[in-house]
């Protein structure tokens, strides 16, 4: 695949656009070259801190979802057990020769 020249624009955390011209064969190569060309700029470090902050927020969200999912699964299991017991109670009583309660 031949190389092409393009402009790669990266937005910082303040949504300010920073652009650089690169020549690359693939999109990933172009992005990598742009990051190398823009490395060392103060706002690049801020992006890293922003990613870490967003990752922490995402992990907290995932923990909350996991907790709610476990609780929902437990509740669903309890409801299923109750429904099965209620449904089978008359049959169990018949099998044991007792009147259903």
N, C-alpha and C positions, 0 to 999 in steps of 0.2 A: 504494500500500500504506500502511495506517495505521501510526502510531507506537505502540509498546508499551513499557511500562516493565518492566525486568527487572533482575536482579542478575547482574553479571559478576564471576566469581571468578578470580583469577590466583594461581597457586602460585609462591612464590619457590624458590630453590635448596635451601632447607631444608624444602621442602614445607609451608610455612606459607601458609594461605589468606588472601588479601587481597581483599575484596569492595567493590563500589561499585554503587549504583543508577544506571541510565541509562535514557533514553527514546530509542528509535531505531526506524527502519523496517526495518532489515536486521541480520543477525547481524554482518556486517563493520563496520557503523556502530556497533553496540553495543560491539564490541571496541575500535574506534578511540577512542570516547569514554571507555571505561574506562582505556585507556592514557594518554590526555591527563589524565584526572582523577587518576591515580596517579603521573604523571610527577614527577620530583624526589625521590621517596622513595629512600632509600639502597639498598634491596633491588632496585629497578628496574635500577640500574646493575649490580648483581651478576648479574642475568639476562643482560644484554648480554655480560658477561665469560664467563658460563657458556656462552652460545651460541658465542662465539668459540672457547673451549676445545674444545667439542664439535665444531665445524667443523674445527679443526686435527686432532683425533683422527680424524674421518671422512675427511679428505684423506689422512692417513697410511695409513689402512686401504685407501682406494681405490688409492693408489700400490702397496701390497703386492699387492692383487688384480690390478692391471694387470701387474705384473712376473710374477706366477705365470701369468696368462693368456697372456702373450707366450711364456713358457717352454713352456707346455702346447701352444700352437699350433705352436711350432718342433718339439717332440717328435712331435706328431701328423703333421706334414708329413714328418719324417724316417722315421717308421714307415710312412707311406703310400708314400713313395718306395721303401723297402726291400721292401714287399709287392708293389708293382708290378714292380720289377726281378726279384724272385724268381719271380713269376708269368710274366713275359714272357721270361725267360732261355731256356727251352726253345724257344720260338717264334723268338727271335732266332738261336739256334744253328741251327735248321732252315733259316732263311732264308739263313744264311751257309754252310750245308753243313757245319757242325761239330757235334761231339758235345756235348751239354749237360753242364755241369760241376756 
